[in-house]
């Protein structure tokens, strides 16, 4: 089974990517800042694992990667972003 990692998966494009890949039978690792607030993501059908990851934290990103225990990742969709002053 192919595996995808999607950051920023709690809403918008990230959530839709997670939905579509899960529906197509992929193993989905969905990274979000606050899993408790990601109700739509939590309700997806399929092989979806939701991980608490703030991509601005090197430590959290490293812990997430270590938690995959060397499992191969076929696709990374780095969708997470932050906003700041314009």
N, C-alpha and C positions, 0 to 999 in steps of 0.2 A: 504494500500500500504506500503510495507517495505521501510525503509529509510537507506541509507548508507552515511557516512561521509568519504571522501577521501582527505587526505592531499597530497600535491605535485602532483596535478592533471593536471598540465598544459602540461605535455609531458610524453613520455615513458610509463612505467607501470601504473602510476597514470591515465593518459589520457585513456589508454586502459581499465582499470577498470571502469572508468566513462562511457565510451562508452558502454561497455557490460551490466553494471547494468541498465543504462538508457534504452537500447534496450529491456531489460527483464522486464521493467515496474516499476523499483524502483524509488523512489524519491532520487536524488543524490545531496548532498551538497558537492561541490568541492572547496577545500581551496587551494588558490595559492597566491604567493607573489604579483604578478602584473597582475590582470585580463585583463588589456589592451593588454598585450602581449600574452594572452592565446587564440589566434584566433581559433585554432582547437577545444578547449574546448567550446568556446562560440558558435560554430556552431553545436554542438551535438543536435540531436533530442531527445525529451523526457522531463521529469520533472527534469531539471538540474538547480541548483542555484549555481552561482559562487560567492565565497566570498574572499575578500582580507585578507589573514592571513599569517603573517610571524611567523612560529612556534617557532622561537627563541625569540619571544616577549611574555612574560607572559601576558601582557596587551591585546595584539591582540587576543591571544587564549581565554582569559576570555571573551572579548567582543563578539567573535564569538559564544562561548558557550551560553552566555546570549541571543544572538540574535536568538537562536533556540527556545526560549520561552518555555522550558520544553518539547518540542516535543520529543517523543521517537526516539532513534536511535537504529536500529537493528544490525548494523555492523559498525565498525570503521576500516578503512584501513589507518594506519599511515605510509604513503609512503614517506613523505617529508624527505629530508636529506640535509646536508651541506658538503662541502668539505673543507679541510684545509691542512696544511702542512703535508707531508708524512714523 
